[in-house]
Amino acid sequence: MEELAAEAGITKPILYSHFGDRAGLADALAERTADLLINTLGDSLDEAAQMGDPHGVVTKAFEAFCSFIESEPSIYRFLVRTSLDEPNPVSSRLVTQIASRISSHLERAMKAAGVDPSPAEPWGFAIVGMGFVAAEWWLDRRSMTKEQLIDHLTNLVWGGLVGAGFERLVRTTEPLPTEGTATGL
């Protein structure tokens, strides 16, 4: 805490009065980072969905996620370790909000494809779990480029979505409807 206070140009008592203790500081960092990741990923999903390219939505989601972890590996590891080792409201919110956003897009796309949307929520959570574990592996090994990782993850998820009927959503000439309309992944 002493080093953090010095780096911030404040005294330790001020740091303690604002955050309480080291855990309070960690929670504040996790909260801020979770918000940033959730907003970045959500914006990418929404942008790709408006383009009417369901495959692109999957790619954009993994691009946003992988770019974040590449730019902030220490913060990402802190968040993931926290969520895996010591679940707390911030890490739970991170997983839940990202998975819910993905689930919402999946549900709309599944309805548009005329398939049963009931797997959308567990699939959204499974995709987030896969992304977290694959990212952790990639950060440790770096045995492929970020682009290769994105391609592999996209191919795995897209292959499953095509098997569920998403090939009907591949853009022909018209973009998919977005939020508030019939659908859009």
JOCORNOR-V397797 format. One record per residue. N is the residue number from 0. OMEGA is omega in degrees with one decimal (none if undefined). Layout:
n->N omega->OMEGA
n->N omega->OMEGA
//
This chain:
n->0 omega->179.7
n->1 omega->179.1
n->2 omega->179.1
n->3 omega->179.4
n->4 omega->179.7
n->5 omega->179.7
n->6 omega->179.8
n->7 omega->-179.9
n->8 omega->179.2
n->9 omega->178.4
n->10 omega->177.4
n->11 omega->178.8
n->12 omega->177.9
n->13 omega->178.8
n->14 omega->179.2
n->15 omega->-179.2
n->16 omega->-179.7
n->17 omega->-174.5
n->18 omega->-179.8
n->19 omega->-180.0
n->20 omega->-178.7
n->21 omega->179.5
n->22 omega->177.5
n->23 omega->176.6
n->24 omega->178.1
n->25 omega->178.1
n->26 omega->179.1
n->27 omega->177.7
n->28 omega->179.8
n->29 omega->-180.0
n->30 omega->-178.6
n->31 omega->-178.9
n->32 omega->177.5
n->33 omega->177.9
n->34 omega->179.8
n->35 omega->-179.8
n->36 omega->179.5
n->37 omega->-179.6
n->38 omega->179.5
n->39 omega->-179.5
n->40 omega->179.2
n->41 omega->178.4
n->42 omega->178.7
n->43 omega->178.6
n->44 omega->-178.9
n->45 omega->-179.7
n->46 omega->-179.1
n->47 omega->179.5
n->48 omega->179.4
n->49 omega->178.7
n->50 omega->178.1
n->51 omega->-177.5
n->52 omega->-176.3
n->53 omega->176.8
n->54 omega->178.0
n->55 omega->178.1
n->56 omega->179.7
n->57 omega->-179.6
n->58 omega->-178.8
n->59 omega->179.6
n->60 omega->178.9
n->61 omega->176.1
n->62 omega->-179.5
n->63 omega->-178.8
n->64 omega->-177.9
n->65 omega->177.9
n->66 omega->177.6
n->67 omega->-176.7
n->68 omega->177.2
n->69 omega->-177.9
n->70 omega->-177.6
n->71 omega->-175.2
n->72 omega->-178.7
n->73 omega->179.5
n->74 omega->178.5
n->75 omega->-179.8
n->76 omega->178.0
n->77 omega->-179.5
n->78 omega->-177.9
n->79 omega->178.3
n->80 omega->178.3
n->81 omega->-176.9
n->82 omega->-179.6
n->83 omega->-174.3
n->84 omega->-176.5
n->85 omega->-178.9
n->86 omega->178.4
n->87 omega->-176.8
n->88 omega->-178.0
n->89 omega->-179.4
n->90 omega->176.9
n->91 omega->178.9
n->92 omega->178.5
n->93 omega->-179.2
n->94 omega->-175.9
n->95 omega->-177.7
n->96 omega->177.6
n->97 omega->-179.4
n->98 omega->179.3
n->99 omega->178.6
n->100 omega->178.1
n->101 omega->179.9
n->102 omega->179.5
n->103 omega->177.6
n->104 omega->178.5
n->105 omega->-177.9
n->106 omega->179.2
n->107 omega->-179.7
n->108 omega->179.7
n->109 omega->177.0
n->110 omega->179.5
n->111 omega->179.6
n->112 omega->179.4
n->113 omega->178.1
n->114 omega->-179.0
n->115 omega->-178.0
n->116 omega->-175.1
n->117 omega->177.5
n->118 omega->-173.8
n->119 omega->-176.6
n->120 omega->178.2
n->121 omega->177.1
n->122 omega->178.1
n->123 omega->178.6
n->124 omega->178.9
n->125 omega->178.9
n->126 omega->178.2
n->127 omega->178.7
n->128 omega->178.1
n->129 omega->179.6
n->130 omega->179.8
n->131 omega->-176.7
n->132 omega->178.4
n->133 omega->178.6
n->134 omega->178.1
n->135 omega->177.4
n->136 omega->-176.7
n->137 omega->179.2
n->138 omega->-179.9
n->139 omega->-171.3
n->140 omega->-176.7
n->141 omega->-179.3
n->142 omega->175.3
n->143 omega->178.7
n->144 omega->176.0
n->145 omega->-179.5
n->146 omega->177.6
n->147 omega->177.5
n->148 omega->179.5
n->149 omega->179.3
n->150 omega->-178.9
n->151 omega->179.5
n->152 omega->178.2
n->153 omega->-179.0
n->154 omega->179.2
n->155 omega->-178.6
n->156 omega->-178.0
n->157 omega->177.7
n->158 omega->177.1
n->159 omega->-179.7
n->160 omega->176.8
n->161 omega->177.8
n->162 omega->179.2
n->163 omega->176.7
n->164 omega->-177.6
n->165 omega->178.4
n->166 omega->177.3
n->167 omega->-177.1
n->168 omega->-179.2
n->169 omega->-172.3
n->170 omega->171.4
n->171 omega->177.8
n->172 omega->-176.0
n->173 omega->175.1
n->174 omega->177.5
n->175 omega->173.0
n->176 omega->179.8
n->177 omega->-178.7
n->178 omega->177.0
n->179 omega->176.2
n->180 omega->-174.0
n->181 omega->179.7
n->182 omega->178.9
n->183 omega->-179.8
n->184 omega->none
//
